[in-house]
Amino acid sequence: MSVSSPIIALVGSDGSGKTTVGTELLAWMRESRPTEMCHLGKQTGNWGRAIAKLPLIGQKMDRSVLHTTRKARKEKEIHFPQAVIIFALSMRRVIRFRRMLQLHRQGLCILTDRYPQTAVPGPMDGPSLTFSRRNSSIVQALAMVEFGLYGWMASYVPDLVIRLNVDLETAVKRKPDHRVESLERKVADVPKLSFNGAPILDIDATQPLDTVLAQAKAGIENVFHQYDARSAETPAAC
């Protein structure tokens, strides 16, 4: 990887302000060096909310999906059609990740919205397929492949992870169209996330935006200084 282009990952539950903070940070980072924003999520939540808004059948379909998801999570049983859809969505994330790597290899600084990880399975950017004797051998094979892909993505350790922490009450207030159950799990999972030893900057995202941005910028500036110093030393080592 280029010594002049760090990868900065912005992570947090829905309602933590990732989009707002990310937009501000991207504009600021571009003032000093070429930077690209890469969204590394699966965005399945957006699809679910869109389905729920469909006239007549939307609410019924949404309840059916929620029931199926809860059952699969509780019983750890995933049928083949569901597994194929989940795997396809993971492949969508892999494709986005490969595109990000291409940009990074071109020397661009990368700011990501979300980042793949393997420490916590589930909606916070971890593997979605589970290993269970209840699942067929084909589903188990898909789960193994998916886990391997997430392990490959997670092996690219970000130079800095900015972790936006928020309480459930604030998340619900900011995202009233999201399911409380989903927000509760994500809020609980965020502090458990690890990224193969990447430096993690924890920020209380309930603070005013200016305060959050100031703390995030200070962390990014420190990474920039490290990269600039490393780049300055490179010619002397040759």
DRENZADO-942343 format. One line per field, with one value per residue (C-alpha): residue in three letters; x, y, z. Coordinates in Angstrom, 2 decimals. Layout:
BEGIN
residuo <- [ALA,...]
X <- [X,...]
Y <- [Y,...]
Z <- [Z,...]
END
This chain:
BEGIN
residuo <- [MET,SER,VAL,SER,SER,PRO,ILE,ILE,ALA,LEU,VAL,GLY,SER,ASP,GLY,SER,GLY,LYS,THR,THR,VAL,GLY,THR,GLU,LEU,LEU,ALA,TRP,MET,ARG,GLU,SER,ARG,PRO,THR,GLU,MET,CYS,HIS,LEU,GLY,LYS,GLN,THR,GLY,ASN,TRP,GLY,ARG,ALA,ILE,ALA,LYS,LEU,PRO,LEU,ILE,GLY,GLN,LYS,MET,ASP,ARG,SER,VAL,LEU,HIS,THR,THR,ARG,LYS,ALA,ARG,LYS,GLU,LYS,GLU,ILE,HIS,PHE,PRO,GLN,ALA,VAL,ILE,ILE,PHE,ALA,LEU,SER,MET,ARG,ARG,VAL,ILE,ARG,PHE,ARG,ARG,MET,LEU,GLN,LEU,HIS,ARG,GLN,GLY,LEU,CYS,ILE,LEU,THR,ASP,ARG,TYR,PRO,GLN,THR,ALA,VAL,PRO,GLY,PRO,MET,ASP,GLY,PRO,SER,LEU,THR,PHE,SER,ARG,ARG,ASN,SER,SER,ILE,VAL,GLN,ALA,LEU,ALA,MET,VAL,GLU,PHE,GLY,LEU,TYR,GLY,TRP,MET,ALA,SER,TYR,VAL,PRO,ASP,LEU,VAL,ILE,ARG,LEU,ASN,VAL,ASP,LEU,GLU,THR,ALA,VAL,LYS,ARG,LYS,PRO,ASP,HIS,ARG,VAL,GLU,SER,LEU,GLU,ARG,LYS,VAL,ALA,ASP,VAL,PRO,LYS,LEU,SER,PHE,ASN,GLY,ALA,PRO,ILE,LEU,ASP,ILE,ASP,ALA,THR,GLN,PRO,LEU,ASP,THR,VAL,LEU,ALA,GLN,ALA,LYS,ALA,GLY,ILE,GLU,ASN,VAL,PHE,HIS,GLN,TYR,ASP,ALA,ARG,SER,ALA,GLU,THR,PRO,ALA,ALA,CYS]
X <- [0.00,1.06,2.71,1.02,-2.61,-4.16,-7.50,-9.81,-12.89,-15.98,-18.17,-21.20,-24.82,-27.62,-28.33,-24.72,-24.27,-22.00,-23.45,-23.31,-19.86,-18.57,-19.72,-18.01,-14.80,-14.64,-14.80,-12.17,-9.80,-10.03,-8.60,-5.20,-5.07,-7.08,-9.69,-12.55,-15.52,-16.36,-19.56,-18.84,-22.25,-24.82,-27.63,-30.23,-31.94,-32.78,-34.42,-36.45,-37.76,-38.63,-40.59,-42.46,-43.68,-45.27,-49.05,-51.31,-48.69,-45.71,-46.42,-47.36,-44.15,-42.09,-43.61,-42.95,-39.27,-38.89,-40.47,-38.19,-35.12,-35.97,-36.62,-33.37,-31.43,-33.04,-32.93,-29.75,-31.43,-31.14,-32.81,-31.06,-33.02,-32.32,-28.67,-28.26,-29.70,-27.50,-24.43,-25.24,-25.45,-22.09,-20.64,-22.00,-19.91,-16.86,-17.20,-17.34,-14.32,-12.32,-13.19,-11.97,-8.66,-8.25,-8.67,-6.28,-3.61,-3.88,-2.62,-5.94,-6.72,-9.82,-12.62,-15.08,-18.63,-18.60,-15.92,-16.04,-15.09,-15.23,-15.30,-19.09,-21.28,-24.43,-25.67,-22.67,-20.65,-19.91,-20.68,-24.42,-24.48,-24.19,-22.62,-25.28,-26.10,-29.61,-28.33,-27.72,-24.22,-24.60,-25.56,-22.64,-20.32,-21.67,-21.12,-17.50,-16.90,-18.58,-16.51,-13.35,-14.25,-14.87,-11.56,-9.83,-11.44,-10.69,-7.02,-6.70,-6.39,-7.46,-4.97,-7.64,-11.14,-13.34,-16.03,-19.11,-20.87,-24.48,-27.13,-30.36,-32.57,-30.58,-30.47,-34.26,-34.80,-32.56,-33.91,-37.63,-38.30,-35.92,-36.94,-36.08,-35.02,-32.51,-31.14,-30.80,-28.67,-26.44,-25.91,-24.92,-22.60,-20.62,-18.37,-17.51,-16.15,-12.45,-10.55,-7.49,-5.62,-6.40,-6.13,-9.65,-10.75,-13.90,-16.11,-19.31,-21.61,-24.26,-22.01,-22.54,-21.45,-18.62,-17.16,-17.41,-15.78,-12.96,-12.09,-12.29,-10.13,-7.50,-7.28,-7.03,-4.41,-2.27,-2.48,-1.60,1.46,2.61,2.24,3.95,6.88,7.12,7.07,9.84,12.03,11.58,14.13,16.83,16.36,16.94]
Y <- [0.00,3.56,5.19,8.48,7.35,6.25,4.51,6.15,4.16,5.81,3.35,3.53,2.46,4.08,7.42,8.02,10.68,8.79,10.45,13.98,13.58,11.75,14.49,17.18,15.18,14.38,18.07,18.92,16.09,17.05,20.46,18.87,15.70,13.70,11.71,9.42,8.34,4.64,3.20,-0.36,-1.27,-3.62,-1.03,-3.74,-1.51,1.02,-1.72,-2.91,0.57,1.08,-2.19,-1.17,2.01,0.15,0.64,-2.18,-4.96,-3.09,-3.52,-7.19,-7.93,-6.04,-8.06,-11.29,-10.40,-9.40,-12.67,-14.72,-12.83,-13.26,-16.96,-17.52,-15.63,-17.49,-20.98,-20.42,-22.04,-20.49,-22.06,-22.17,-19.33,-17.01,-18.04,-17.26,-13.76,-13.10,-14.38,-12.22,-9.14,-10.00,-10.30,-6.81,-5.61,-7.50,-5.77,-2.38,-3.28,-4.25,-0.92,0.83,-1.02,0.04,3.68,3.26,1.69,4.75,6.80,8.24,8.75,6.74,7.64,4.78,4.74,1.44,-1.24,-5.07,-6.91,-10.45,-9.88,-9.49,-11.39,-9.72,-6.31,-4.25,-5.17,-8.73,-12.09,-12.82,-16.57,-18.74,-22.17,-24.55,-28.24,-27.15,-25.79,-27.85,-28.66,-26.14,-23.36,-24.34,-24.11,-20.65,-19.62,-20.75,-18.85,-15.74,-15.86,-16.25,-13.21,-11.12,-12.31,-11.21,-7.77,-7.36,-8.21,-4.75,-2.90,0.77,3.37,4.82,3.75,6.60,4.94,7.07,5.96,6.87,5.74,4.06,7.01,9.34,6.79,6.33,10.09,10.57,7.55,7.30,5.22,2.44,-0.55,-0.05,-3.70,-3.27,-0.02,-1.56,-4.42,-2.14,0.31,-2.60,-4.12,-0.98,-0.95,-4.63,-4.01,-4.53,-4.21,-6.47,-4.09,-0.87,2.33,3.22,6.74,6.58,9.67,10.40,11.16,12.74,15.78,18.85,18.30,20.83,18.96,15.58,16.99,18.63,15.33,13.39,15.92,15.82,12.03,12.23,14.97,12.72,9.98,12.49,13.62,10.02,9.35,12.60,11.79,8.29,9.65,12.13,9.34,7.08,8.78,8.69,4.95,4.30]
Z <- [0.00,-0.65,2.34,1.45,1.60,4.89,5.30,7.85,8.88,10.35,12.26,14.52,14.80,12.86,14.47,15.50,12.83,10.42,7.31,8.71,10.24,7.17,4.80,6.87,7.27,3.54,2.57,5.18,4.18,0.52,1.38,2.04,-0.11,-2.68,-0.75,-1.69,0.42,0.17,1.63,2.75,4.13,2.60,2.98,3.56,6.11,3.40,1.37,4.35,5.11,1.44,1.43,4.57,2.84,-0.08,-0.18,1.00,1.17,2.62,6.32,5.89,3.97,6.53,9.41,7.52,6.96,10.61,11.80,9.56,10.72,14.40,13.96,12.07,14.74,17.62,16.16,14.14,11.18,7.73,4.72,1.36,-0.36,2.58,2.64,-1.06,-0.57,2.46,0.63,-2.41,-0.20,1.33,-2.17,-2.86,0.07,-1.24,-4.62,-2.92,-0.85,-3.94,-5.55,-2.42,-2.60,-6.22,-5.27,-2.37,-4.60,-6.83,-3.90,-2.76,0.90,1.82,4.21,4.70,6.01,8.00,7.77,7.60,10.79,12.17,15.94,16.17,13.68,12.47,11.37,12.49,9.38,10.47,8.77,8.63,8.00,11.09,11.63,12.93,12.66,11.74,8.43,5.33,4.14,1.30,3.71,5.94,2.93,2.08,5.71,5.55,2.31,3.70,6.89,4.81,2.72,5.83,7.24,4.02,4.14,7.85,7.17,5.61,8.89,8.79,9.93,12.20,13.22,14.40,16.50,17.09,20.26,21.00,23.48,22.41,23.31,21.05,18.23,18.33,18.39,15.36,13.47,14.31,11.16,12.31,14.38,18.05,18.33,15.51,16.92,20.38,19.09,17.01,19.88,22.12,19.49,18.62,21.74,21.10,17.61,17.00,13.78,14.01,16.27,14.39,16.45,17.61,18.48,20.60,20.37,22.25,19.32,21.57,21.86,19.63,16.02,16.26,19.24,17.48,14.34,16.30,18.00,14.74,12.87,15.62,15.26,11.47,11.60,13.79,11.14,8.41,10.36,10.75,7.02,6.05,8.34,6.89,3.35,4.20,5.52,2.50,0.12,2.77,3.18,-0.52]
END
